[in-house]
Amino acid sequence: MKNSQLLETRREVGSVKGTFEISVKFMQNSTWQGQIHWVEKNQKQNFRSALEMLKLMDEALNEGAEEPVEEARNST
Amino acid sequence: MEQNKRQRVTAMSTIADIEIKQINDGTLIGKLSCKYFEEPFIFVDFVDMIEMMEIVFDTKGFPEKQLLPRTFGKSGKRIKKNELDLSKAARERSRQGDGSSVFQSLACEALKEDGPSPTHNFELSVKFRHKAEWQGSLLWREKGVTSSFASIVELARLINEALINNL
């Protein structure tokens, strides 16, 4: 019961999403290198590691999260 | 003299204890404790945990990052050394933006609940941040096994292996 409540709470709070296209071109240094394309803003950036890719996605999602939750609910 | 004494930040001070569990649809929840948090940071996925540790490393300036992270166009928010109160940052992130401690208490309850998958305890020691990645070691306490990792991809694989083997 508690687990589903937890997941539901998280879904409500994080309801603003983003869309990314990830192109992994190399796998050097035990990690990934490539390019990430943020579809909504049509911005591309190269990444040198999986960590850098996650940070780019996080930056994009946080920018998108400035949109009010009510509007996000209506759009989904 | 005491006031002028600089506190040294070393590899020992950024060691974190992680308590992790897999629930329902494979989501990972857990607690992250380190000496800079008054109470453990509750995370609900692997990325949450990574982000919080990055904040700790950036705030303490250790391990020093070799490369400045890339951003989408605008320069992203950069944390300056000793800029943040880490305990406060951990508390606020635990609440996941809903402004209450509901999320935190739900996650704590979920961690305590008995279920098909047990809770695993790890000690994470990140020694370097070279090539925009983490390098360090992970101690799986239940088995007493320490493994090195050269990236968060390897770190995720080690944690996943531990969770799969114990299911």
gemmi code that builds the backbone of each chain (N, CA, C; Angstrom):
import gemmi

chains = {
    "A": [
        ("MET", (0.859, -1.219, 0.000), (0.000, 0.000, 0.000), (0.882, 1.250, 0.000)),
        ("LYS", (1.866, 1.307, 0.913), (2.713, 2.472, 1.042), (3.527, 2.688, -0.223)),
        ("ASN", (3.979, 1.598, -0.872), (4.790, 1.728, -2.072), (4.002, 2.388, -3.179)),
        ("SER", (2.733, 1.997, -3.380), (1.961, 2.623, -4.469), (1.646, 4.070, -4.151)),
        ("GLN", (1.436, 4.382, -2.879), (1.186, 5.781, -2.508), (2.416, 6.613, -2.836)),
        ("LEU", (3.566, 6.051, -2.552), (4.835, 6.733, -2.777), (5.022, 7.016, -4.255)),
        ("LEU", (4.780, 6.010, -5.093), (4.964, 6.186, -6.528), (3.966, 7.195, -7.076)),
        ("GLU", (2.752, 7.170, -6.566), (1.713, 8.082, -7.026), (2.080, 9.524, -6.682)),
        ("THR", (2.595, 9.725, -5.471), (3.005, 11.073, -5.045), (4.086, 11.589, -5.983)),
        ("ARG", (5.023, 10.737, -6.294), (6.125, 11.142, -7.135), (5.641, 11.474, -8.540)),
        ("ARG", (4.709, 10.706, -9.041), (4.197, 10.971, -10.401), (3.509, 12.313, -10.459)),
        ("GLU", (2.747, 12.662, -9.396), (2.011, 13.932, -9.405), (2.979, 15.103, -9.390)),
        ("VAL", (3.980, 15.004, -8.501), (4.921, 16.116, -8.376), (5.749, 16.270, -9.644)),
        ("GLY", (6.175, 15.169, -10.226), (7.051, 15.248, -11.407), (6.306, 15.056, -12.696)),
        ("SER", (5.124, 15.706, -12.846), (4.310, 15.382, -14.018), (4.758, 16.093, -15.282)),
        ("VAL", (5.622, 17.079, -15.189), (6.135, 17.753, -16.381), (7.296, 16.917, -16.918)),
        ("LYS", (7.185, 16.568, -18.193), (8.197, 15.666, -18.752), (9.001, 16.357, -19.849)),
        ("GLY", (9.975, 15.689, -20.366), (10.743, 16.178, -21.502), (11.007, 15.014, -22.428)),
        ("THR", (11.350, 15.318, -23.663), (11.633, 14.280, -24.645), (13.053, 14.467, -25.150)),
        ("PHE", (13.807, 13.393, -25.147), (15.202, 13.473, -25.560), (15.525, 12.386, -26.569)),
        ("GLU", (16.404, 12.728, -27.488), (16.955, 11.713, -28.394), (18.422, 11.586, -28.019)),
        ("ILE", (18.823, 10.365, -27.730), (20.208, 10.176, -27.306), (20.941, 9.339, -28.330)),
        ("SER", (22.060, 9.862, -28.763), (22.872, 9.145, -29.733), (24.211, 8.828, -29.065)),
        ("VAL", (24.427, 7.560, -28.750), (25.679, 7.159, -28.099), (26.652, 6.774, -29.196)),
        ("LYS", (27.708, 7.551, -29.315), (28.644, 7.341, -30.431), (29.876, 6.525, -30.015)),
        ("PHE", (30.276, 6.685, -28.769), (31.465, 5.972, -28.301), (31.213, 5.412, -26.906)),
        ("MET", (32.009, 4.389, -26.566), (31.944, 3.855, -25.193), (33.377, 3.768, -24.691)),
        ("GLN", (33.913, 4.903, -24.306), (35.291, 4.945, -23.828), (35.307, 5.262, -22.349)),
        ("ASN", (36.381, 4.902, -21.667), (36.548, 5.190, -20.228), (35.388, 4.620, -19.406)),
        ("SER", (34.884, 3.463, -19.801), (33.788, 2.768, -19.096), (32.508, 3.589, -19.056)),
        ("THR", (32.373, 4.513, -19.963), (31.165, 5.333, -19.986), (30.786, 5.647, -21.434)),
        ("TRP", (29.777, 6.488, -21.590), (29.234, 6.765, -22.914), (29.602, 8.183, -23.354)),
        ("GLN", (29.829, 8.330, -24.662), (30.008, 9.664, -25.239), (29.075, 9.785, -26.441)),
        ("GLY", (28.480, 10.934, -26.578), (27.578, 11.075, -27.718), (26.906, 12.425, -27.714)),
        ("GLN", (25.669, 12.430, -28.217), (24.925, 13.682, -28.309), (23.509, 13.485, -27.794)),
        ("ILE", (23.029, 14.507, -27.082), (21.645, 14.482, -26.596), (20.882, 15.611, -27.261)),
        ("HIS", (19.705, 15.302, -27.744), (18.853, 16.293, -28.407), (17.599, 16.484, -27.564)),
        ("TRP", (17.426, 17.699, -27.058), (16.236, 18.068, -26.279), (15.191, 18.490, -27.291)),
        ("VAL", (14.217, 17.621, -27.528), (13.273, 17.788, -28.638), (12.410, 19.045, -28.500)),
        ("GLU", (11.858, 19.288, -27.296), (10.940, 20.440, -27.107), (11.604, 21.777, -27.454)),
        ("LYS", (12.877, 21.901, -27.097), (13.563, 23.173, -27.354), (14.466, 23.098, -28.591)),
        ("ASN", (14.496, 21.919, -29.196), (15.362, 21.696, -30.357), (16.808, 22.129, -30.082)),
        ("GLN", (17.312, 21.672, -28.935), (18.708, 21.986, -28.600), (19.507, 20.693, -28.513)),
        ("LYS", (20.725, 20.781, -29.019), (21.588, 19.595, -28.968), (22.841, 19.942, -28.184)),
        ("GLN", (23.359, 18.925, -27.508), (24.614, 19.121, -26.786), (25.351, 17.790, -26.764)),
        ("ASN", (26.646, 17.870, -26.897), (27.469, 16.659, -26.787), (27.712, 16.349, -25.327)),
        ("PHE", (27.847, 15.078, -25.007), (28.184, 14.702, -23.635), (29.391, 13.771, -23.667)),
        ("ARG", (30.184, 13.886, -22.611), (31.429, 13.117, -22.519), (31.296, 11.912, -21.588)),
        ("SER", (30.167, 11.848, -20.870), (29.972, 10.734, -19.940), (28.480, 10.580, -19.671)),
        ("ALA", (28.121, 9.409, -19.137), (26.718, 9.165, -18.784), (26.273, 10.160, -17.710)),
        ("LEU", (27.175, 10.510, -16.830), (26.868, 11.466, -15.766), (26.535, 12.837, -16.367)),
        ("GLU", (27.321, 13.242, -17.334), (27.086, 14.527, -17.995), (25.731, 14.498, -18.723)),
        ("MET", (25.413, 13.365, -19.335), (24.132, 13.207, -20.028), (22.970, 13.345, -19.034)),
        ("LEU", (23.104, 12.707, -17.868), (22.048, 12.805, -16.843), (21.901, 14.243, -16.363)),
        ("LYS", (22.992, 14.937, -16.206), (22.943, 16.331, -15.734), (22.270, 17.214, -16.770)),
        ("LEU", (22.524, 16.954, -18.037), (21.882, 17.736, -19.099), (20.378, 17.490, -19.084)),
        ("MET", (19.995, 16.227, -18.909), (18.563, 15.896, -18.856), (17.926, 16.552, -17.644)),
        ("ASP", (18.629, 16.526, -16.531), (18.111, 17.124, -15.299), (17.917, 18.620, -15.475)),
        ("GLU", (18.877, 19.268, -16.120), (18.801, 20.715, -16.357), (17.575, 21.006, -17.217)),
        ("ALA", (17.379, 20.201, -18.255), (16.247, 20.408, -19.158), (14.924, 20.173, -18.430)),
        ("LEU", (14.853, 19.130, -17.621), (13.602, 18.815, -16.916), (13.295, 19.861, -15.858)),
        ("ASN", (14.308, 20.386, -15.212), (14.085, 21.435, -14.207), (13.582, 22.708, -14.859)),
        ("GLU", (14.056, 23.002, -16.032), (13.553, 24.187, -16.760), (12.097, 23.979, -17.125)),
        ("GLY", (11.788, 22.761, -17.564), (10.412, 22.421, -17.917), (9.502, 22.389, -16.720)),
        ("ALA", (10.036, 22.057, -15.550), (9.246, 21.969, -14.324), (8.791, 23.325, -13.830)),
        ("GLU", (9.236, 24.422, -14.427), (8.770, 25.747, -14.026), (7.337, 25.966, -14.494)),
        ("GLU", (6.899, 25.124, -15.427), (5.524, 25.203, -15.927), (4.588, 24.806, -14.781)),
        ("PRO", (3.473, 25.542, -14.556), (2.572, 25.207, -13.440), (2.026, 23.788, -13.567)),
        ("VAL", (1.822, 23.109, -12.461), (1.393, 21.703, -12.449), (0.031, 21.533, -13.114)),
        ("GLU", (-0.920, 22.507, -12.935), (-2.259, 22.386, -13.526), (-2.169, 22.318, -15.033)),
        ("GLU", (-1.315, 23.175, -15.626), (-1.169, 23.166, -17.088), (-0.573, 21.845, -17.548)),
        ("ALA", (0.369, 21.322, -16.782), (1.012, 20.059, -17.144), (-0.011, 18.937, -17.125)),
        ("ARG", (-0.902, 18.940, -16.117), (-1.928, 17.888, -16.012), (-2.854, 17.944, -17.203)),
        ("ASN", (-3.272, 19.161, -17.594), (-4.188, 19.321, -18.724), (-3.560, 18.874, -20.029)),
        ("SER", (-2.264, 19.120, -20.156), (-1.606, 18.763, -21.415), (-1.383, 17.270, -21.545)),
        ("THR", (-1.376, 16.525, -20.428), (-1.200, 15.050, -20.501), (-2.561, 14.400, -20.367)),
    ],
    "B": [
        ("MET", (42.905, 30.967, 17.344), (43.620, 29.898, 16.611), (42.644, 28.836, 16.118)),
        ("GLU", (41.716, 28.429, 17.082), (40.735, 27.397, 16.748), (39.864, 27.829, 15.577)),
        ("GLN", (39.479, 29.181, 15.604), (38.586, 29.675, 14.564), (39.281, 29.689, 13.217)),
        ("ASN", (40.595, 29.907, 13.209), (41.306, 29.990, 11.946), (41.656, 28.621, 11.382)),
        ("LYS", (41.484, 27.582, 12.169), (41.852, 26.233, 11.729), (40.934, 25.813, 10.581)),
        ("ARG", (41.518, 25.490, 9.416), (40.696, 25.085, 8.283), (40.399, 23.605, 8.383)),
        ("GLN", (39.108, 23.256, 8.158), (38.760, 21.846, 8.210), (39.135, 21.223, 6.889)),
        ("ARG", (39.935, 20.181, 6.934), (40.345, 19.544, 5.693), (39.269, 18.582, 5.218)),
        ("VAL", (39.009, 18.638, 3.939), (38.068, 17.695, 3.352), (38.909, 16.650, 2.629)),
        ("THR", (38.697, 15.414, 2.965), (39.495, 14.350, 2.352), (38.571, 13.277, 1.780)),
        ("ALA", (39.180, 12.255, 1.215), (38.398, 11.147, 0.651), (37.575, 10.457, 1.735)),
        ("MET", (38.053, 10.511, 2.980), (37.302, 9.852, 4.070), (36.024, 10.628, 4.387)),
        ("SER", (36.058, 11.943, 4.226), (34.897, 12.733, 4.636), (33.756, 12.707, 3.632)),
        ("THR", (34.039, 12.282, 2.395), (32.937, 12.237, 1.427), (32.422, 10.813, 1.217)),
        ("ILE", (32.752, 9.929, 2.127), (32.211, 8.561, 2.055), (30.733, 8.620, 2.444)),
        ("ALA", (29.901, 7.889, 1.682), (28.466, 7.894, 1.969), (27.979, 6.479, 2.222)),
        ("ASP", (27.024, 6.372, 3.148), (26.376, 5.075, 3.395), (25.047, 5.067, 2.670)),
        ("ILE", (24.807, 3.997, 1.947), (23.575, 3.910, 1.167), (22.801, 2.678, 1.601)),
        ("GLU", (21.511, 2.912, 1.863), (20.611, 1.807, 2.179), (19.619, 1.795, 1.023)),
        ("ILE", (19.530, 0.686, 0.298), (18.745, 0.709, -0.947), (17.837, -0.507, -1.038)),
        ("LYS", (16.688, -0.291, -1.664), (15.695, -1.359, -1.783), (14.979, -1.207, -3.113)),
        ("GLN", (14.557, -2.318, -3.677), (13.821, -2.275, -4.932), (12.358, -2.548, -4.617)),
        ("ILE", (11.471, -1.677, -5.099), (10.056, -1.864, -4.802), (9.245, -2.026, -6.081)),
        ("ASN", (8.046, -2.583, -5.926), (7.042, -2.681, -7.001), (7.575, -2.853, -8.411)),
        ("ASP", (7.569, -1.742, -9.167), (7.922, -1.832, -10.591), (9.428, -1.731, -10.847)),
        ("GLY", (10.215, -1.979, -9.848), (11.666, -1.933, -10.052), (12.294, -0.617, -9.633)),
        ("THR", (11.471, 0.308, -9.135), (11.995, 1.594, -8.641), (12.904, 1.344, -7.446)),
        ("LEU", (13.981, 2.089, -7.408), (14.888, 1.988, -6.260), (14.566, 3.109, -5.288)),
        ("ILE", (14.438, 2.768, -4.007), (14.314, 3.819, -2.989), (15.407, 3.574, -1.969)),
        ("GLY", (15.777, 4.618, -1.262), (16.813, 4.395, -0.270), (17.138, 5.624, 0.525)),
        ("LYS", (18.126, 5.437, 1.381), (18.600, 6.522, 2.234), (20.086, 6.708, 1.980)),
        ("LEU", (20.474, 7.956, 1.923), (21.880, 8.282, 1.725), (22.341, 9.063, 2.944)),
        ("SER", (23.359, 8.579, 3.618), (23.858, 9.285, 4.814), (25.313, 9.642, 4.601)),
        ("CYS", (25.640, 10.858, 5.006), (27.062, 11.194, 5.035), (27.269, 12.172, 6.185)),
        ("LYS", (28.486, 12.477, 6.500), (28.756, 13.264, 7.702), (28.216, 14.683, 7.617)),
        ("TYR", (27.851, 15.134, 6.419), (27.372, 16.508, 6.279), (25.857, 16.639, 6.417)),
        ("PHE", (25.152, 15.496, 6.504), (23.692, 15.562, 6.649), (23.318, 15.273, 8.096)),
        ("GLU", (22.378, 16.079, 8.619), (21.909, 15.801, 9.985), (21.001, 14.572, 9.981)),
        ("GLU", (20.218, 14.446, 8.912), (19.368, 13.261, 8.778), (19.576, 12.683, 7.377)),
        ("PRO", (19.296, 11.394, 7.196), (19.586, 10.802, 5.881), (18.748, 11.432, 4.766)),
        ("PHE", (19.321, 11.494, 3.591), (18.613, 11.976, 2.408), (17.862, 10.803, 1.810)),
        ("ILE", (16.558, 10.988, 1.603), (15.737, 9.909, 1.040), (15.683, 10.109, -0.473)),
        ("PHE", (16.015, 9.069, -1.217), (15.945, 9.195, -2.671), (15.001, 8.145, -3.242)),
        ("VAL", (14.413, 8.450, -4.396), (13.466, 7.515, -5.016), (13.937, 7.064, -6.399)),
        ("ASP", (15.108, 7.362, -6.775), (15.726, 6.654, -7.887), (17.225, 6.916, -7.869)),
        ("PHE", (17.915, 6.195, -8.692), (19.374, 6.236, -8.725), (19.865, 7.652, -9.068)),
        ("VAL", (19.162, 8.314, -9.969), (19.577, 9.644, -10.407), (19.499, 10.658, -9.261)),
        ("ASP", (18.465, 10.552, -8.444), (18.330, 11.399, -7.246), (19.573, 11.305, -6.375)),
        ("MET", (20.007, 10.077, -6.175), (21.141, 9.813, -5.291), (22.412, 10.416, -5.892)),
        ("ILE", (22.593, 10.227, -7.188), (23.769, 10.757, -7.890), (23.793, 12.287, -7.786)),
        ("GLU", (22.631, 12.900, -7.991), (22.559, 14.362, -7.972), (22.911, 14.907, -6.593)),
        ("MET", (22.423, 14.230, -5.561), (22.707, 14.705, -4.204), (24.188, 14.573, -3.905)),
        ("MET", (24.785, 13.492, -4.334), (26.232, 13.315, -4.091), (27.033, 14.354, -4.866)),
        ("GLU", (26.589, 14.692, -6.055), (27.268, 15.737, -6.839), (27.228, 17.079, -6.093)),
        ("ILE", (26.091, 17.349, -5.472), (25.958, 18.590, -4.699), (26.952, 18.579, -3.536)),
        ("VAL", (27.085, 17.444, -2.884), (28.039, 17.328, -1.767), (29.460, 17.570, -2.276)),
        ("PHE", (29.818, 16.929, -3.367), (31.185, 17.059, -3.888), (31.472, 18.492, -4.349)),
        ("ASP", (30.491, 19.123, -4.996), (30.694, 20.496, -5.477), (30.796, 21.460, -4.306)),
        ("THR", (29.976, 21.251, -3.287), (29.987, 22.141, -2.124), (31.297, 22.014, -1.357)),
        ("LYS", (31.768, 20.803, -1.208), (33.002, 20.593, -0.446), (34.245, 20.750, -1.313)),
        ("GLY", (34.060, 20.777, -2.620), (35.211, 20.910, -3.518), (36.074, 19.671, -3.520)),
        ("PHE", (35.502, 18.528, -3.148), (36.262, 17.281, -3.097), (35.320, 16.125, -3.416)),
        ("PRO", (35.670, 15.169, -4.285), (36.815, 15.265, -5.180), (36.626, 16.418, -6.182)),
        ("GLU", (37.705, 17.076, -6.477), (37.679, 18.205, -7.402), (37.313, 17.693, -8.787)),
        ("LYS", (36.413, 18.386, -9.487), (36.107, 17.892, -10.820), (37.139, 18.389, -11.825)),
        ("GLN", (37.420, 17.511, -12.743), (38.464, 17.785, -13.713), (37.935, 18.685, -14.827)),
        ("LEU", (36.646, 18.477, -15.178), (36.069, 19.193, -16.318), (34.823, 19.950, -15.883)),
        ("LEU", (34.607, 21.116, -16.453), (33.372, 21.853, -16.179), (32.236, 21.183, -16.956)),
        ("PRO", (31.077, 20.957, -16.303), (30.007, 20.251, -17.013), (29.410, 21.103, -18.134)),
        ("ARG", (28.956, 20.435, -19.163), (28.308, 21.133, -20.279), (26.852, 21.400, -19.945)),
        ("THR", (26.289, 22.439, -20.560), (24.879, 22.764, -20.342), (24.230, 23.027, -21.702)),
        ("PHE", (22.904, 23.153, -21.679), (22.171, 23.466, -22.900), (22.181, 24.963, -23.120)),
        ("GLY", (23.153, 25.490, -23.755), (23.108, 26.915, -24.102), (23.440, 27.799, -22.926)),
        ("LYS", (22.414, 28.108, -22.092), (22.636, 29.024, -20.962), (23.584, 28.364, -19.995)),
        ("SER", (24.388, 29.126, -19.285), (25.278, 28.484, -18.306), (24.406, 28.031, -17.147)),
        ("GLY", (24.554, 26.777, -16.800), (23.728, 26.201, -15.728), (24.144, 26.735, -14.371)),
        ("LYS", (23.355, 26.350, -13.385), (23.657, 26.776, -12.011), (24.915, 26.058, -11.548)),
        ("ARG", (25.915, 26.797, -11.133), (27.135, 26.180, -10.613), (27.202, 26.422, -9.117)),
        ("ILE", (27.482, 25.376, -8.394), (27.556, 25.510, -6.942), (28.973, 25.913, -6.575)),
        ("LYS", (29.074, 26.978, -5.784), (30.409, 27.407, -5.346), (30.777, 26.639, -4.087)),
        ("LYS", (32.053, 26.540, -3.863), (32.560, 25.793, -2.709), (31.989, 26.385, -1.418)),
        ("ASN", (31.487, 25.526, -0.544), (30.938, 25.922, 0.757), (29.776, 26.906, 0.665)),
        ("GLU", (29.131, 26.961, -0.483), (28.023, 27.886, -0.673), (26.764, 27.406, 0.036)),
        ("LEU", (26.566, 26.092, 0.031), (25.288, 25.537, 0.516), (25.387, 24.953, 1.906)),
        ("ASP", (24.239, 24.987, 2.594), (24.105, 24.243, 3.846), (23.619, 22.863, 3.391)),
        ("LEU", (24.486, 21.873, 3.453), (24.156, 20.565, 2.883), (22.995, 19.878, 3.584)),
        ("SER", (22.891, 20.035, 4.892), (21.764, 19.408, 5.609), (20.446, 19.963, 5.099)),
        ("LYS", (20.410, 21.269, 4.921), (19.177, 21.926, 4.466), (18.879, 21.490, 3.026)),
        ("ALA", (19.901, 21.434, 2.199), (19.721, 21.037, 0.796), (19.175, 19.609, 0.719)),
        ("ALA", (19.701, 18.733, 1.564), (19.252, 17.330, 1.573), (17.792, 17.248, 2.015)),
        ("ARG", (17.428, 18.022, 3.034), (16.034, 18.011, 3.540), (15.095, 18.490, 2.449)),
        ("GLU", (15.463, 19.575, 1.766), (14.581, 20.154, 0.745), (14.439, 19.221, -0.445)),
        ("ARG", (15.519, 18.594, -0.859), (15.444, 17.681, -2.008), (14.653, 16.434, -1.648)),
        ("SER", (14.748, 15.998, -0.376), (13.987, 14.829, 0.061), (12.502, 15.062, -0.093)),
        ("ARG", (12.082, 16.312, 0.045), (10.653, 16.624, -0.011), (10.164, 16.743, -1.440)),
        ("GLN", (11.047, 16.649, -2.410), (10.667, 16.557, -3.816), (9.705, 17.646, -4.276)),
        ("GLY", (9.839, 18.813, -3.725), (9.077, 19.944, -4.251), (7.617, 20.003, -3.844)),
        ("ASP", (7.132, 19.025, -3.089), (5.719, 19.138, -2.705), (5.568, 19.964, -1.435)),
        ("GLY", (6.704, 20.445, -0.919), (6.656, 21.370, 0.224), (6.304, 20.719, 1.535)),
        ("SER", (6.192, 19.415, 1.560), (5.830, 18.786, 2.830), (6.723, 17.591, 3.056)),
        ("SER", (6.570, 16.997, 4.191), (7.388, 15.815, 4.454), (6.615, 14.538, 4.167)),
        ("VAL", (5.485, 14.676, 3.430), (4.655, 13.485, 3.124), (5.484, 12.467, 2.343)),
        ("PHE", (6.135, 12.964, 1.310), (6.931, 12.082, 0.466), (8.000, 11.379, 1.278)),
        ("GLN", (8.660, 12.156, 2.136), (9.759, 11.614, 2.939), (9.247, 10.509, 3.855)),
        ("SER", (8.090, 10.751, 4.510), (7.604, 9.724, 5.444), (7.101, 8.490, 4.703)),
        ("LEU", (6.524, 8.683, 3.501), (6.094, 7.521, 2.707), (7.297, 6.664, 2.321)),
        ("ALA", (8.366, 7.332, 1.917), (9.570, 6.599, 1.504), (10.179, 5.859, 2.696)),
        ("CYS", (10.182, 6.516, 3.872), (10.721, 5.858, 5.075), (9.905, 4.620, 5.420)),
        ("GLU", (8.581, 4.737, 5.306), (7.706, 3.592, 5.600), (7.953, 2.468, 4.597)),
        ("ALA", (8.110, 2.841, 3.328), (8.348, 1.833, 2.290), (9.668, 1.109, 2.532)),
        ("LEU", (10.654, 1.834, 3.056), (11.949, 1.216, 3.353), (11.834, 0.212, 4.492)),
        ("LYS", (10.936, 0.517, 5.434), (10.815, -0.378, 6.603), (9.976, -1.605, 6.287)),
        ("GLU", (9.075, -1.471, 5.297), (8.131, -2.558, 5.015), (8.848, -3.821, 4.591)),
        ("ASP", (8.322, -4.943, 5.068), (8.864, -6.229, 4.622), (8.291, -6.526, 3.251)),
        ("GLY", (9.087, -7.062, 2.401), (8.603, -7.365, 1.055), (9.478, -8.436, 0.445)),
        ("PRO", (9.252, -8.755, -0.814), (10.054, -9.807, -1.442), (11.522, -9.431, -1.576)),
        ("SER", (11.807, -8.113, -1.686), (13.216, -7.741, -1.851), (13.750, -7.095, -0.572)),
        ("PRO", (14.909, -7.549, -0.139), (15.476, -7.009, 1.101), (16.163, -5.663, 0.859)),
        ("THR", (16.540, -5.032, 1.962), (17.302, -3.779, 1.890), (18.780, -4.128, 1.846)),
        ("HIS", (19.522, -3.426, 1.008), (20.960, -3.648, 0.889), (21.713, -2.428, 1.379)),
        ("ASN", (22.835, -2.666, 1.973), (23.646, -1.561, 2.499), (24.992, -1.491, 1.793)),
        ("PHE", (25.340, -0.302, 1.372), (26.606, -0.108, 0.683), (27.354, 1.068, 1.296)),
        ("GLU", (28.653, 1.057, 1.078), (29.457, 2.224, 1.444), (30.081, 2.713, 0.142)),
        ("LEU", (29.746, 3.945, -0.215), (30.226, 4.503, -1.480), (31.378, 5.461, -1.208)),
        ("SER", (32.484, 5.201, -1.878), (33.638, 6.092, -1.711), (34.072, 6.566, -3.096)),
        ("VAL", (33.787, 7.838, -3.385), (34.181, 8.400, -4.684), (35.501, 9.128, -4.487)),
        ("LYS", (36.523, 8.644, -5.146), (37.863, 9.192, -4.906), (38.256, 10.256, -5.933)),
        ("PHE", (37.757, 10.117, -7.147), (38.127, 11.060, -8.206), (36.903, 11.416, -9.054)),
        ("ARG", (36.989, 12.557, -9.708), (35.969, 12.926, -10.695), (36.701, 13.306, -11.986)),
        ("HIS", (37.281, 12.304, -12.602), (38.021, 12.527, -13.846), (37.114, 12.252, -15.035)),
        ("LYS", (37.418, 12.944, -16.140), (36.733, 12.681, -17.421), (35.216, 12.747, -17.259)),
        ("ALA", (34.748, 13.707, -16.498), (33.312, 13.945, -16.280), (32.603, 12.728, -15.690)),
        ("GLU", (33.310, 11.917, -14.953), (32.726, 10.718, -14.345), (33.229, 10.569, -12.910)),
        ("TRP", (32.723, 9.539, -12.255), (33.176, 9.224, -10.905), (34.058, 7.987, -10.957)),
        ("GLN", (35.087, 8.006, -10.106), (35.891, 6.793, -9.935), (36.042, 6.552, -8.433)),
        ("GLY", (35.865, 5.316, -8.032), (35.977, 5.028, -6.600), (35.692, 3.571, -6.331)),
        ("SER", (35.163, 3.305, -5.136), (34.878, 1.916, -4.777), (33.548, 1.824, -4.038)),
        ("LEU", (32.971, 0.641, -4.129), (31.677, 0.382, -3.486), (31.816, -0.869, -2.636)),
        ("LEU", (31.507, -0.719, -1.360), (31.543, -1.875, -0.453), (30.116, -2.349, -0.229)),
        ("TRP", (29.870, -3.625, -0.559), (28.557, -4.236, -0.317), (28.670, -4.882, 1.062)),
        ("ARG", (28.037, -4.274, 2.037), (28.250, -4.667, 3.429), (27.798, -6.086, 3.742)),
        ("GLU", (26.674, -6.490, 3.149), (26.142, -7.827, 3.475), (27.117, -8.934, 3.083)),
        ("LYS", (27.817, -8.730, 1.975), (28.758, -9.756, 1.512), (30.207, -9.421, 1.871)),
        ("GLY", (30.459, -8.221, 2.329), (31.829, -7.813, 2.648), (32.707, -7.714, 1.415)),
        ("VAL", (32.091, -7.380, 0.264), (32.847, -7.324, -0.999), (33.013, -5.863, -1.429)),
        ("THR", (34.234, -5.514, -1.810), (34.504, -4.159, -2.318), (34.842, -4.255, -3.791)),
        ("SER", (34.168, -3.430, -4.590), (34.473, -3.396, -6.026), (34.784, -1.976, -6.439)),
        ("SER", (35.708, -1.847, -7.380), (36.027, -0.501, -7.892), (35.148, -0.209, -9.090)),
        ("PHE", (34.917, 1.066, -9.325), (34.173, 1.460, -10.519), (34.865, 2.665, -11.147)),
        ("ALA", (34.730, 2.757, -12.465), (35.383, 3.861, -13.177), (34.368, 4.843, -13.754)),
        ("SER", (33.062, 4.573, -13.516), (32.021, 5.458, -14.040), (30.719, 5.150, -13.300)),
        ("ILE", (29.722, 6.009, -13.451), (28.436, 5.714, -12.798), (27.725, 4.574, -13.512)),
        ("VAL", (28.093, 4.310, -14.757), (27.521, 3.161, -15.474), (27.952, 1.884, -14.747)),
        ("GLU", (29.251, 1.828, -14.420), (29.764, 0.656, -13.682), (29.169, 0.610, -12.277)),
        ("LEU", (29.009, 1.753, -11.643), (28.425, 1.804, -10.298), (27.000, 1.268, -10.330)),
        ("ALA", (26.227, 1.682, -11.326), (24.839, 1.207, -11.468), (24.823, -0.311, -11.681)),
        ("ARG", (25.763, -0.807, -12.456), (25.822, -2.261, -12.718), (26.136, -3.021, -11.436)),
        ("LEU", (27.046, -2.480, -10.629), (27.413, -3.149, -9.370), (26.211, -3.212, -8.429)),
        ("ILE", (25.494, -2.109, -8.306), (24.325, -2.075, -7.415), (23.254, -3.020, -7.948)),
        ("ASN", (23.049, -2.995, -9.263), (22.045, -3.852, -9.887), (22.376, -5.331, -9.673)),
        ("GLU", (23.647, -5.653, -9.808), (24.105, -7.038, -9.605), (23.801, -7.485, -8.179)),
        ("ALA", (24.043, -6.596, -7.230), (23.774, -6.914, -5.824), (22.279, -7.136, -5.606)),
        ("LEU", (21.455, -6.300, -6.209), (20.005, -6.412, -6.027), (19.485, -7.677, -6.703)),
        ("ILE", (19.986, -7.978, -7.902), (19.520, -9.166, -8.626), (19.942, -10.426, -7.890)),
        ("ASN", (21.165, -10.461, -7.419), (21.672, -11.669, -6.760), (20.936, -11.976, -5.476)),
        ("ASN", (20.389, -10.953, -4.862), (19.744, -11.182, -3.579), (18.241, -11.322, -3.642)),
        ("LEU", (17.666, -11.229, -4.839), (16.204, -11.319, -4.960), (15.731, -12.759, -4.803)),
    ],
}
model = gemmi.Model(1)
for chain_id, residues in chains.items():
    chain = gemmi.Chain(chain_id)
    for i, (resn, *xyz) in enumerate(residues, 1):
        res = gemmi.Residue()
        res.name, res.seqid = resn, gemmi.SeqId(i, " ")
        for name, pos in zip(("N", "CA", "C"), xyz):
            atom = gemmi.Atom()
            atom.name, atom.element = name, gemmi.Element(name[0])
            atom.pos, atom.b_iso = gemmi.Position(*pos), 0.0
            res.add_atom(atom)
        chain.add_residue(res)
    model.add_chain(chain)
structure = gemmi.Structure()
structure.add_model(model)
structure.setup_entities()
